[in-house]
C-alpha cells in the first residue's frame, strides 16, 4: 500500500488507517505531525490549515517509508534517529533506551536539589544516550560531569550527543555487573536510571518497546529485582564521597526494598518521590561515610 495522493490530508488519513492497530488516533496524529515537522519543517497548525497542499515526490517517499517502518512497530524515535528530552534533541539507537518523561522529572529533581551547591563531580551510571548529564550540564554548567555504560557502541552514541550539545562529558566503558578491577575516581553525586522492569512485566508492555528497545536497558529477573541497585551501591562504596548524594529511578513496587538496601550500605535521609502518574519513582539518599 502507498499513500494515494501527495496531499497533507491523504498522508494523515493513510497513517490513521495503517497504524490503527498499534496506536490510538490521537497518538497517530502526534507521530505524523512529528514527521511533518522533521521532513518539512512544518508545525501542527501549518499542516491542518493547509490540508489540500501537497508534498514533492521525494518527500512523499519519505512518508511512505516512515509509515511502513512504524507499521512494523518501530518507535518513531528510531525511525527518525532522535528524540526530544527536556527540550534537547538527543540521538537514539536500538542500543539505547529511549528517554522517558519520568527521567526528565529525575533531572529536574536533581537540579532543584543541587542548583545551590558548589562545584560538584557528578556521574551517571548506565548513561545510555547521556540525556541526564547533558540536560543537567545545560542547567548547571559549573559542575563536572561523567557517564559510563557497558557497551562501547552506547558510549560512542553518548559521546556524539555530548559533542552535538558542546558538553564536556567524561565517558567510560564500564559494566556495573562485571566491574573492572581497576577504576579510579571519586564523585559527589551519583545518578542512575538502571534496568528495573521485571521480566514478567513484558506481557503488559507495548510491542514497540518489547521488540525494539534493548532488553539490557530494561529488564531484570523476577527473582532478583534489585540486581542493578546492588551493583550501584557497590560502586558508591568506592567512588562516592562521604556526604555524597545518590539519586535513583526505581520500580514503583520496590521503594521499600531499595531503602532497606541503602541502609545496609550506610546511606541515610531517604526520600521517595512520586512521578507525574503518582507512582513511587525516585529516591534520594546521602552517604554517611
ZIMO-V478197 format. One record per pair of residues at least 6 apart in sequence whose C-alpha atoms are under 6 Angstrom apart, sorted by the first residue. I is the first residue (numbers start at 0). J is the second residue. If there is no record, write none. Layout:
I,J
I,J
//
This chain:
5,53
5,54
6,51
6,52
6,53
7,50
7,53
8,50
18,70
32,43
35,41
36,42
72,207
73,207
74,207
76,82
80,90
80,91
81,89
81,90
81,91
82,88
82,89
83,89
93,212
94,213
95,127
118,142
119,142
119,187
120,143
120,186
120,187
121,144
121,186
121,188
121,189
122,144
122,145
122,146
122,189
123,146
123,190
123,191
124,146
124,147
124,191
125,147
125,148
126,146
126,147
126,148
127,153
128,157
129,157
144,168
145,168
145,169
145,170
146,170
147,170
147,171
147,172
147,173
148,172
148,173
149,172
149,173
149,174
151,172
175,230
185,238
185,239
186,239
186,240
187,239
187,240
187,243
188,243
188,244
188,245
189,245
190,245
190,246
190,247
191,247
192,247
192,248
194,216
194,217
194,218
195,218
195,219
195,250
196,217
196,218
196,219
197,218
197,219
197,220
197,221
198,218
198,220
198,221
241,286
241,287
241,288
242,285
242,286
242,287
243,285
243,286
244,284
244,285
245,283
245,284
246,282
246,283
247,281
247,282
248,280
248,281
249,280
249,281
251,278
251,279
251,280
265,287
266,285
266,286
266,287
267,284
267,285
268,284
269,283
269,284
270,282
270,283
271,281
271,282
272,279
272,281
273,279
273,280
274,280
//
